[in-house]
Amino acid sequence: MSAETTNIDKQAKRHRPALWGMGLAATAVALLFIAFLFSVGTPEDDVKQAITPEQTGD
């Protein structure tokens, strides 16, 4: 049971706002994920912060 007539152009126009919204949401999530990765840092940074010169006696 499919539609007798399908107007592809009309359907594309009707779905355009939803597709733009999904694209913007995916972009926002990707940017937040990248920001999270930069904020986490590297394990070497954590070691440098955990061991200070006062603790090592230098």
C-alpha positions in Angstrom: 0.0 0.0 0.0 2.0 2.9 -1.3 0.9 6.4 -2.2 -0.6 6.8 -5.7 1.4 10.0 -6.4 4.5 11.1 -4.6 5.7 14.6 -5.2 9.4 14.4 -4.3 10.0 18.1 -4.5 7.1 18.9 -2.1 8.3 16.2 0.4 11.8 17.6 0.3 10.6 21.1 1.0 8.4 19.9 3.9 11.3 17.9 5.5 14.0 20.6 5.0 13.5 22.3 8.5 13.7 18.9 10.3 16.8 17.9 8.3 18.5 21.3 9.1 17.6 20.8 12.8 19.2 17.4 12.9 22.3 18.6 11.1 22.6 21.5 13.6 22.1 19.2 16.6 24.8 16.7 15.2 27.2 19.6 14.7 26.6 20.9 18.2 27.2 17.4 19.7 30.4 17.1 17.7 31.7 20.5 18.9 30.9 19.6 22.5 32.7 16.3 22.2 35.8 17.9 20.7 35.7 20.5 23.5 35.4 17.7 26.0 38.4 15.9 24.5 40.5 19.1 24.8 39.4 19.7 28.4 40.3 16.2 29.6 44.0 16.7 28.7 46.7 14.0 28.6 47.8 11.5 31.3 51.2 13.3 31.4 49.5 16.5 32.5 47.9 14.6 35.4 51.2 13.1 36.5 52.9 16.5 36.4 50.2 18.0 38.6 50.2 15.1 41.0 54.0 15.1 41.6 55.2 18.5 42.6 58.8 19.5 43.4 57.9 19.8 47.0 56.9 16.1 47.1 60.0 14.9 45.4 62.5 16.9 47.5 64.0 18.7 44.5 
